[in-house]
Amino acid sequence: MRYPAVQSKSVLITGCSSGIGLASARWLRDAGWTVYPSARKAADLSALGAEGFTPIELDVASSESIQGAAARVLDATGGTLGALVNNAGFAQAGALEDVSRDALRQQFEVNVFGAHELTNCFIPTMRKQGWGRIVNVSSIFGLITSPMLGSYCATKYAMESLSDALRLELRSAGIAVALIEPGPIITRFRKNAAERASETLDTAESNYGAIYEKQIERRRNRTREKKPDWFNRPPEDVAKRIHAALESPRPRARYRVTIPARAGALLRRVAPTALVDHLLARRVPDPDDR
């Protein structure tokens, strides 16, 4: 379907302290967009301001923060907005048997409920103007479930489904909805996941406690950054696809980034469940392997 062009190239991007969000803010600004990048922490907001952005303080786990941020963006843009990029999120690592109800709830608050509420803040504006773009950053883990990341995968599956419904509901209003499905991207994702795991997992009681401690310590102490290769790609590769989704007259429903993401989607579509289970079961650590 052909969608109306964005007449006001203004965009709010969540989760811009680093990684995909920061790369996308820089990429879109260079492409002529007026970018409002958001972050939670004062230091990250100051860093964004030092780069010449107009940063927006936003904690997507807080309804009050969401409502306030949306109001500030609409005020700054004169009551209009060209696009919203829902990128903020984190991964709750750990076997599901070790993830508490509170930890699972927080995973959904940030990765799903916050994005949903923020999106609903701008839909009335986009409906009234008759155009707009909504881009939701999902993951290949929204198509394939990895053991030891079940909580995170569940939120990405939810994001996939919500985006599919929203795309159909808004198409007659001229509002395009697209999903970005990255594979391995070189960011602080894994290190942040390790920090989260150290705060939420009871390593003393878990069957995998010693393994958690070993992995957390390894990721904390990693000083050398990965270099881009055919498997791990820089966040700019995702920013490029977000840009395409915002400006294409016929945006795709899904943009898969990295070879592993495309291969994983193909595997999910054509391979029998028994084969996929056999391959993914290798990611479950042996509790005796300490």
C-alpha positions, 0 to 999 in steps of 0.5 A: 500500500502507498502511504502519504509522505511525511509532511513534517519530518519530525521524529521522537525516538525512545531509548537514545542513550546508546546503541540503536537509538543514538545511531538512529538519532544521528542518522536521521538528523543527517538525513534532514529530520528534526529529531527528539531523542529520549533518555531517562538519565540526566547524564545521557540527556546532557550528552545528547544536548551536547551533540545539538539535540533537543533531548526529551526526558522519558521513562517508558515504565512511567505513565506520568513520564510518558504523558509529560514527554508526549505533551512536550514533544507536541508543544515543541513541534506546534502540535504535529509529529511526523514519526515515532520510533519505539526503540527503548527496551532491555532484556531480562535474562535467565531461565523462566523458572528463575524470573520472578513475577515482578521481574517479568512485569517490569520487562513488559512495562518497559518493552511493551506497555510503555511503547503502547501508551506512548504510541496512543498519545500520538495517534490522535494527532496523526489521524487528524493530520492524515499521515504519520509513521510508527516504527517499532523496534522488535527483534529476531527473538520476536520470531524465534524464542531463545531459551534463557531469554524467554522473558525478553522474547515474550515481549518481542512476540507481543510487540510483533502482534500489537504492531500487526494489529495496529498496521491494519487498524491505521492503514485507512488513516494514512499512518504506516506501521513498520517493524524492525527485526534486528539480529546481532547488533554491536551495542551494550545490550548484552552487558546491560542484560548482565547487569539486570540479571545480577539485580533480579536473579537469585543466583544462590538458589538457582539451578543455574546460579554458578553459570549466571555468576560466571556469565555476568562477571565475564560480560562486566569485565569485557573491555574489548568491543566486538568489530563488525563482521558478517554476523555482528553488525553496527547499530547504523545498519538498523538506523538505515532500515528505520530511515527507509521505513520512515520515508518509503512511500510503500514501507514494508511491514518488516525489515530484518537486519543482519544475515542471522535475522533473515536466516532465522526468519526463514528457519522459523517459516520452513523448518519443523519445530523438532529441528528448531528445538534441537538447534536452540536446545544447545543454548541451554547450559548444563548446570553441571558445567561450571 
